[in-house]
Amino acid sequence: MSVLHKSEIARFREQQALEEEAMRLAFSGFAITARHDFIAARMQRGGERILQLIAEGKHEEAQVLMNSENWGVEEAVEKKSESDA
């Protein structure tokens, strides 16, 4: 709130207007989305990596990936791109 308010009522009205605008944008504004097949493919790669680690006997590493939010998919992509370079 960059404007100095003359009263608590003015501050409340501005806050209410900002919240209404945020709600309107949430329902009709742009949203970042991904196609379902891209998401499924990424999770498939993550699952395959976890199964590979288990097969290699690296159970602790597999457990860490399973507990991560994205199954370490981005980390594996970064490592692969570094090794390709």
A tleap script that builds the chain and sets N, CA, C and O, in Angstrom:
source leaprc.protein.ff14SB
mol = sequence {
  NMET SER VAL LEU HIE LYS SER GLU ILE ALA
  ARG PHE ARG GLU GLN GLN ALA LEU GLU GLU
  GLU ALA MET ARG LEU ALA PHE SER GLY PHE
  ALA ILE THR ALA ARG HIE ASP PHE ILE ALA
  ALA ARG MET GLN ARG GLY GLY GLU ARG ILE
  LEU GLN LEU ILE ALA GLU GLY LYS HIE GLU
  GLU ALA GLN VAL LEU MET ASN SER GLU ASN
  TRP GLY VAL GLU GLU ALA VAL GLU LYS LYS
  SER GLU SER ASP CALA
}
set mol.1.N position { 0.847 -1.170 0.000 }
set mol.1.CA position { 0.000 0.000 0.000 }
set mol.1.C position { 0.892 1.232 0.000 }
set mol.1.O position { 1.420 1.632 1.037 }
set mol.2.N position { 1.046 1.810 -1.142 }
set mol.2.CA position { 1.980 2.913 -1.299 }
set mol.2.C position { 1.363 4.272 -0.967 }
set mol.2.O position { 2.085 5.257 -0.811 }
set mol.3.N position { 0.063 4.329 -0.860 }
set mol.3.CA position { -0.613 5.593 -0.612 }
set mol.3.C position { -0.863 5.740 0.885 }
set mol.3.O position { -1.318 4.806 1.546 }
set mol.4.N position { -0.556 6.931 1.411 }
set mol.4.CA position { -0.859 7.190 2.817 }
set mol.4.C position { -2.372 7.341 2.960 }
set mol.4.O position { -3.015 8.041 2.178 }
set mol.5.N position { -2.912 6.691 3.946 }
set mol.5.CA position { -4.366 6.702 4.125 }
set mol.5.C position { -4.752 7.731 5.176 }
set mol.5.O position { -4.090 7.889 6.202 }
set mol.6.N position { -5.847 8.426 4.884 }
set mol.6.CA position { -6.340 9.424 5.821 }
set mol.6.C position { -7.155 8.791 6.925 }
set mol.6.O position { -7.339 9.382 7.988 }
set mol.7.N position { -7.647 7.582 6.674 }
set mol.7.CA position { -8.463 6.946 7.690 }
set mol.7.C position { -8.348 5.432 7.584 }
set mol.7.O position { -7.879 4.897 6.579 }
set mol.8.N position { -8.777 4.762 8.623 }
set mol.8.CA position { -8.813 3.304 8.637 }
set mol.8.C position { -9.814 2.795 7.608 }
set mol.8.O position { -9.611 1.729 7.027 }
set mol.9.N position { -10.874 3.527 7.380 }
set mol.9.CA position { -11.888 3.136 6.402 }
set mol.9.C position { -11.292 3.142 4.994 }
set mol.9.O position { -11.553 2.231 4.208 }
set mol.10.N position { -10.497 4.159 4.673 }
set mol.10.CA position { -9.861 4.225 3.356 }
set mol.10.C position { -8.899 3.055 3.169 }
set mol.10.O position { -8.837 2.470 2.088 }
set mol.11.N position { -8.159 2.716 4.202 }
set mol.11.CA position { -7.243 1.583 4.132 }
set mol.11.C position { -8.014 0.287 3.906 }
set mol.11.O position { -7.616 -0.546 3.092 }
set mol.12.N position { -9.111 0.124 4.625 }
set mol.12.CA position { -9.943 -1.067 4.480 }
set mol.12.C position { -10.516 -1.173 3.071 }
set mol.12.O position { -10.510 -2.251 2.478 }
set mol.13.N position { -11.005 -0.073 2.540 }
set mol.13.CA position { -11.594 -0.086 1.194 }
set mol.13.C position { -10.541 -0.442 0.138 }
set mol.13.O position { -10.821 -1.202 -0.789 }
set mol.14.N position { -9.342 0.104 0.281 }
set mol.14.CA position { -8.291 -0.220 -0.673 }
set mol.14.C position { -7.915 -1.697 -0.574 }
set mol.14.O position { -7.737 -2.368 -1.590 }
set mol.15.N position { -7.796 -2.194 0.648 }
set mol.15.CA position { -7.472 -3.606 0.842 }
set mol.15.C position { -8.555 -4.498 0.249 }
set mol.15.O position { -8.252 -5.510 -0.383 }
set mol.16.N position { -9.796 -4.133 0.448 }
set mol.16.CA position { -10.909 -4.912 -0.104 }
set mol.16.C position { -10.873 -4.894 -1.633 }
set mol.16.O position { -11.115 -5.920 -2.268 }
set mol.17.N position { -10.578 -3.750 -2.219 }
set mol.17.CA position { -10.500 -3.653 -3.682 }
set mol.17.C position { -9.358 -4.517 -4.217 }
set mol.17.O position { -9.512 -5.178 -5.244 }
set mol.18.N position { -8.224 -4.516 -3.535 }
set mol.18.CA position { -7.098 -5.349 -3.966 }
set mol.18.C position { -7.441 -6.833 -3.880 }
set mol.18.O position { -7.090 -7.602 -4.775 }
set mol.19.N position { -8.119 -7.237 -2.821 }
set mol.19.CA position { -8.508 -8.640 -2.668 }
set mol.19.C position { -9.538 -9.047 -3.726 }
set mol.19.O position { -9.483 -10.162 -4.244 }
set mol.20.N position { -10.470 -8.156 -4.046 }
set mol.20.CA position { -11.453 -8.458 -5.090 }
set mol.20.C position { -10.772 -8.605 -6.448 }
set mol.20.O position { -11.125 -9.488 -7.230 }
set mol.21.N position { -9.801 -7.745 -6.728 }
set mol.21.CA position { -9.066 -7.852 -7.991 }
set mol.21.C position { -8.276 -9.155 -8.053 }
set mol.21.O position { -8.252 -9.814 -9.093 }
set mol.22.N position { -7.635 -9.530 -6.959 }
set mol.22.CA position { -6.881 -10.785 -6.920 }
set mol.22.C position { -7.805 -11.978 -7.152 }
set mol.22.O position { -7.439 -12.913 -7.863 }
set mol.23.N position { -8.982 -11.954 -6.565 }
set mol.23.CA position { -9.944 -13.037 -6.744 }
set mol.23.C position { -10.430 -13.099 -8.197 }
set mol.23.O position { -10.561 -14.183 -8.765 }
set mol.24.N position { -10.693 -11.949 -8.786 }
set mol.24.CA position { -11.149 -11.903 -10.172 }
set mol.24.C position { -10.065 -12.447 -11.105 }
set mol.24.O position { -10.369 -13.198 -12.032 }
set mol.25.N position { -8.817 -12.079 -10.871 }
set mol.25.CA position { -7.716 -12.577 -11.694 }
set mol.25.C position { -7.510 -14.076 -11.495 }
set mol.25.O position { -7.142 -14.783 -12.434 }
set mol.26.N position { -7.744 -14.560 -10.288 }
set mol.26.CA position { -7.588 -15.992 -10.027 }
set mol.26.C position { -8.583 -16.807 -10.839 }
set mol.26.O position { -8.272 -17.914 -11.279 }
set mol.27.N position { -9.771 -16.268 -11.037 }
set mol.27.CA position { -10.793 -16.995 -11.784 }
set mol.27.C position { -10.698 -16.809 -13.291 }
set mol.27.O position { -11.089 -17.701 -14.044 }
set mol.28.N position { -10.185 -15.667 -13.749 }
set mol.28.CA position { -10.211 -15.408 -15.183 }
set mol.28.C position { -8.852 -15.075 -15.780 }
set mol.28.O position { -8.745 -14.911 -16.996 }
set mol.29.N position { -7.814 -14.971 -14.960 }
set mol.29.CA position { -6.499 -14.602 -15.465 }
set mol.29.C position { -5.763 -15.795 -16.046 }
set mol.29.O position { -6.281 -16.910 -16.099 }
set mol.30.N position { -4.549 -15.529 -16.478 }
set mol.30.CA position { -3.720 -16.580 -17.047 }
set mol.30.C position { -3.250 -17.524 -15.957 }
set mol.30.O position { -3.034 -17.116 -14.815 }
set mol.31.N position { -3.095 -18.778 -16.317 }
set mol.31.CA position { -2.600 -19.781 -15.377 }
set mol.31.C position { -1.480 -20.570 -16.045 }
set mol.31.O position { -1.526 -20.832 -17.247 }
set mol.32.N position { -0.493 -20.939 -15.271 }
set mol.32.CA position { 0.588 -21.769 -15.780 }
set mol.32.C position { 0.118 -23.210 -15.705 }
set mol.32.O position { -0.219 -23.711 -14.633 }
set mol.33.N position { 0.098 -23.868 -16.850 }
set mol.33.CA position { -0.379 -25.241 -16.895 }
set mol.33.C position { 0.595 -26.099 -17.687 }
set mol.33.O position { 1.429 -25.582 -18.431 }
set mol.34.N position { 0.487 -27.380 -17.526 }
set mol.34.CA position { 1.280 -28.329 -18.307 }
set mol.34.C position { 0.349 -29.413 -18.813 }
set mol.34.O position { -0.639 -29.760 -18.167 }
set mol.35.N position { 0.680 -29.936 -19.972 }
set mol.35.CA position { -0.139 -31.007 -20.519 }
set mol.35.C position { 0.013 -32.253 -19.676 }
set mol.35.O position { 1.088 -32.528 -19.143 }
set mol.36.N position { -1.060 -33.002 -19.558 }
set mol.36.CA position { -1.076 -34.200 -18.727 }
set mol.36.C position { -0.043 -35.220 -19.196 }
set mol.36.O position { 0.610 -35.861 -18.372 }
set mol.37.N position { 0.110 -35.378 -20.503 }
set mol.37.CA position { 1.069 -36.366 -20.992 }
set mol.37.C position { 2.503 -35.983 -20.652 }
set mol.37.O position { 3.336 -36.862 -20.433 }
set mol.38.N position { 2.811 -34.672 -20.603 }
set mol.38.CA position { 4.144 -34.238 -20.196 }
set mol.38.C position { 4.383 -34.557 -18.723 }
set mol.38.O position { 5.454 -35.033 -18.350 }
set mol.39.N position { 3.382 -34.292 -17.895 }
set mol.39.CA position { 3.495 -34.573 -16.467 }
set mol.39.C position { 3.663 -36.071 -16.240 }
set mol.39.O position { 4.515 -36.491 -15.459 }
set mol.40.N position { 2.849 -36.876 -16.923 }
set mol.40.CA position { 2.928 -38.335 -16.772 }
set mol.40.C position { 4.281 -38.865 -17.227 }
set mol.40.O position { 4.839 -39.754 -16.584 }
set mol.41.N position { 4.818 -38.337 -18.323 }
set mol.41.CA position { 6.124 -38.776 -18.816 }
set mol.41.C position { 7.228 -38.415 -17.826 }
set mol.41.O position { 8.135 -39.214 -17.590 }
set mol.42.N position { 7.156 -37.224 -17.249 }
set mol.42.CA position { 8.156 -36.811 -16.265 }
set mol.42.C position { 8.112 -37.713 -15.035 }
set mol.42.O position { 9.156 -38.114 -14.521 }
set mol.43.N position { 6.915 -38.029 -14.564 }
set mol.43.CA position { 6.790 -38.900 -13.401 }
set mol.43.C position { 7.238 -40.324 -13.742 }
set mol.43.O position { 7.798 -41.017 -12.892 }
set mol.44.N position { 7.000 -40.756 -14.964 }
set mol.44.CA position { 7.456 -42.075 -15.409 }
set mol.44.C position { 8.983 -42.154 -15.351 }
set mol.44.O position { 9.541 -43.137 -14.865 }
set mol.45.N position { 9.654 -41.107 -15.850 }
set mol.45.CA position { 11.122 -41.082 -15.791 }
set mol.45.C position { 11.607 -41.111 -14.351 }
set mol.45.O position { 12.577 -41.800 -14.034 }
set mol.46.N position { 10.940 -40.366 -13.478 }
set mol.46.CA position { 11.322 -40.364 -12.066 }
set mol.46.C position { 11.149 -41.733 -11.444 }
set mol.46.O position { 12.015 -42.187 -10.696 }
set mol.47.N position { 10.047 -42.398 -11.741 }
set mol.47.CA position { 9.805 -43.735 -11.207 }
set mol.47.C position { 10.824 -44.740 -11.713 }
set mol.47.O position { 11.280 -45.600 -10.959 }
set mol.48.N position { 11.185 -44.635 -12.995 }
set mol.48.CA position { 12.187 -45.543 -13.555 }
set mol.48.C position { 13.540 -45.339 -12.884 }
set mol.48.O position { 14.258 -46.302 -12.611 }
set mol.49.N position { 13.881 -44.089 -12.622 }
set mol.49.CA position { 15.152 -43.798 -11.937 }
set mol.49.C position { 15.146 -44.400 -10.533 }
set mol.49.O position { 16.146 -44.981 -10.112 }
set mol.50.N position { 14.059 -44.275 -9.814 }
set mol.50.CA position { 13.961 -44.836 -8.466 }
set mol.50.C position { 14.087 -46.354 -8.515 }
set mol.50.O position { 14.789 -46.943 -7.693 }
set mol.51.N position { 13.417 -46.990 -9.465 }
set mol.51.CA position { 13.511 -48.445 -9.596 }
set mol.51.C position { 14.931 -48.882 -9.963 }
set mol.51.O position { 15.402 -49.925 -9.508 }
set mol.52.N position { 15.604 -48.087 -10.780 }
set mol.52.CA position { 16.988 -48.390 -11.144 }
set mol.52.C position { 17.885 -48.339 -9.906 }
set mol.52.O position { 18.732 -49.211 -9.712 }
set mol.53.N position { 17.697 -47.328 -9.081 }
set mol.53.CA position { 18.496 -47.210 -7.857 }
set mol.53.C position { 18.243 -48.400 -6.935 }
set mol.53.O position { 19.182 -48.934 -6.344 }
set mol.54.N position { 16.990 -48.818 -6.807 }
set mol.54.CA position { 16.654 -49.966 -5.960 }
set mol.54.C position { 17.328 -51.223 -6.505 }
set mol.54.O position { 17.873 -52.015 -5.737 }
set mol.55.N position { 17.295 -51.410 -7.826 }
set mol.55.CA position { 17.922 -52.583 -8.439 }
set mol.55.C position { 19.432 -52.588 -8.216 }
set mol.55.O position { 20.048 -53.649 -8.112 }
set mol.56.N position { 20.025 -51.393 -8.145 }
set mol.56.CA position { 21.463 -51.281 -7.909 }
set mol.56.C position { 21.813 -51.369 -6.431 }
set mol.56.O position { 22.989 -51.321 -6.069 }
set mol.57.N position { 20.802 -51.499 -5.572 }
set mol.57.CA position { 21.033 -51.604 -4.134 }
set mol.57.C position { 21.226 -50.268 -3.443 }
set mol.57.O position { 21.668 -50.227 -2.294 }
set mol.58.N position { 20.908 -49.186 -4.111 }
set mol.58.CA position { 21.063 -47.838 -3.540 }
set mol.58.C position { 19.739 -47.402 -2.929 }
set mol.58.O position { 19.092 -46.467 -3.401 }
set mol.59.N position { 19.355 -48.103 -1.869 }
set mol.59.CA position { 18.039 -47.900 -1.261 }
set mol.59.C position { 17.902 -46.523 -0.604 }
set mol.59.O position { 16.833 -45.915 -0.653 }
set mol.60.N position { 18.974 -46.036 0.007 }
set mol.60.CA position { 18.894 -44.729 0.667 }
set mol.60.C position { 18.683 -43.622 -0.358 }
set mol.60.O position { 17.871 -42.724 -0.134 }
set mol.61.N position { 19.398 -43.670 -1.477 }
set mol.61.CA position { 19.213 -42.668 -2.527 }
set mol.61.C position { 17.795 -42.734 -3.102 }
set mol.61.O position { 17.167 -41.708 -3.360 }
set mol.62.N position { 17.307 -43.961 -3.297 }
set mol.62.CA position { 15.945 -44.127 -3.812 }
set mol.62.C position { 14.933 -43.543 -2.835 }
set mol.62.O position { 13.967 -42.902 -3.249 }
set mol.63.N position { 15.148 -43.761 -1.547 }
set mol.63.CA position { 14.239 -43.234 -0.527 }
set mol.63.C position { 14.237 -41.708 -0.539 }
set mol.63.O position { 13.183 -41.086 -0.405 }
set mol.64.N position { 15.421 -41.100 -0.700 }
set mol.64.CA position { 15.509 -39.641 -0.753 }
set mol.64.C position { 14.709 -39.114 -1.944 }
set mol.64.O position { 13.973 -38.135 -1.815 }
set mol.65.N position { 14.854 -39.764 -3.109 }
set mol.65.CA position { 14.101 -39.319 -4.289 }
set mol.65.C position { 12.601 -39.513 -4.109 }
set mol.65.O position { 11.812 -38.654 -4.501 }
set mol.66.N position { 12.206 -40.634 -3.519 }
set mol.66.CA position { 10.773 -40.873 -3.313 }
set mol.66.C position { 10.164 -39.840 -2.380 }
set mol.66.O position { 8.985 -39.506 -2.505 }
set mol.67.N position { 10.955 -39.333 -1.447 }
set mol.67.CA position { 10.447 -38.351 -0.489 }
set mol.67.C position { 10.543 -36.920 -1.011 }
set mol.67.O position { 10.003 -36.001 -0.395 }
set mol.68.N position { 11.227 -36.721 -2.146 }
set mol.68.CA position { 11.324 -35.367 -2.691 }
set mol.68.C position { 10.031 -35.020 -3.418 }
set mol.68.O position { 9.267 -35.902 -3.812 }
set mol.69.N position { 9.806 -33.753 -3.583 }
set mol.69.CA position { 8.556 -33.274 -4.171 }
set mol.69.C position { 8.395 -33.713 -5.622 }
set mol.69.O position { 7.291 -34.052 -6.045 }
set mol.70.N position { 9.490 -33.711 -6.391 }
set mol.70.CA position { 9.393 -34.027 -7.819 }
set mol.70.C position { 10.148 -35.298 -8.187 }
set mol.70.O position { 10.455 -35.511 -9.360 }
set mol.71.N position { 10.449 -36.133 -7.223 }
set mol.71.CA position { 11.153 -37.401 -7.419 }
set mol.71.C position { 12.522 -37.202 -8.049 }
set mol.71.O position { 13.069 -38.124 -8.653 }
set mol.72.N position { 13.075 -36.011 -7.914 }
set mol.72.CA position { 14.408 -35.753 -8.434 }
set mol.72.C position { 14.494 -35.706 -9.940 }
set mol.72.O position { 15.583 -35.857 -10.493 }
set mol.73.N position { 13.383 -35.503 -10.622 }
set mol.73.CA position { 13.379 -35.530 -12.082 }
set mol.73.C position { 14.230 -34.394 -12.644 }
set mol.73.O position { 15.017 -34.622 -13.563 }
set mol.74.N position { 14.095 -33.180 -12.119 }
set mol.74.CA position { 14.870 -32.053 -12.632 }
set mol.74.C position { 16.353 -32.259 -12.407 }
set mol.74.O position { 17.164 -31.895 -13.259 }
set mol.75.N position { 16.726 -32.844 -11.259 }
set mol.75.CA position { 18.131 -33.091 -10.970 }
set mol.75.C position { 18.728 -34.062 -11.978 }
set mol.75.O position { 19.851 -33.855 -12.438 }
set mol.76.N position { 18.005 -35.113 -12.327 }
set mol.76.CA position { 18.489 -36.099 -13.293 }
set mol.76.C position { 18.650 -35.471 -14.669 }
set mol.76.O position { 19.600 -35.788 -15.384 }
set mol.77.N position { 17.737 -34.585 -15.049 }
set mol.77.CA position { 17.816 -33.920 -16.354 }
set mol.77.C position { 19.047 -33.027 -16.380 }
set mol.77.O position { 19.766 -33.007 -17.379 }
set mol.78.N position { 19.308 -32.279 -15.293 }
set mol.78.CA position { 20.471 -31.407 -15.236 }
set mol.78.C position { 21.760 -32.208 -15.328 }
set mol.78.O position { 22.675 -31.814 -16.052 }
set mol.79.N position { 21.855 -33.335 -14.606 }
set mol.79.CA position { 23.052 -34.161 -14.626 }
set mol.79.C position { 23.290 -34.716 -16.025 }
set mol.79.O position { 24.426 -34.749 -16.497 }
set mol.80.N position { 22.220 -35.153 -16.689 }
set mol.80.CA position { 22.346 -35.717 -18.026 }
set mol.80.C position { 22.814 -34.659 -19.012 }
set mol.80.O position { 23.677 -34.932 -19.846 }
set mol.81.N position { 22.257 -33.453 -18.930 }
set mol.81.CA position { 22.653 -32.400 -19.858 }
set mol.81.C position { 24.105 -31.974 -19.614 }
set mol.81.O position { 24.797 -31.593 -20.558 }
set mol.82.N position { 24.574 -32.033 -18.368 }
set mol.82.CA position { 25.968 -31.719 -18.081 }
set mol.82.C position { 26.891 -32.782 -18.666 }
set mol.82.O position { 27.952 -32.452 -19.195 }
set mol.83.N position { 26.501 -34.056 -18.579 }
set mol.83.CA position { 27.348 -35.119 -19.099 }
set mol.83.C position { 27.346 -35.154 -20.622 }
set mol.83.O position { 28.308 -35.630 -21.226 }
set mol.84.N position { 26.279 -34.656 -21.259 }
set mol.84.CA position { 26.210 -34.608 -22.714 }
set mol.84.C position { 27.077 -33.494 -23.276 }
set mol.84.O position { 27.528 -33.574 -24.418 }
set mol.85.N position { 27.314 -32.456 -22.481 }
set mol.85.CA position { 28.063 -31.279 -22.967 }
set mol.85.C position { 29.542 -31.523 -23.064 }
set mol.85.O position { 30.291 -30.628 -23.455 }
savepdb mol mol.pdb
quit
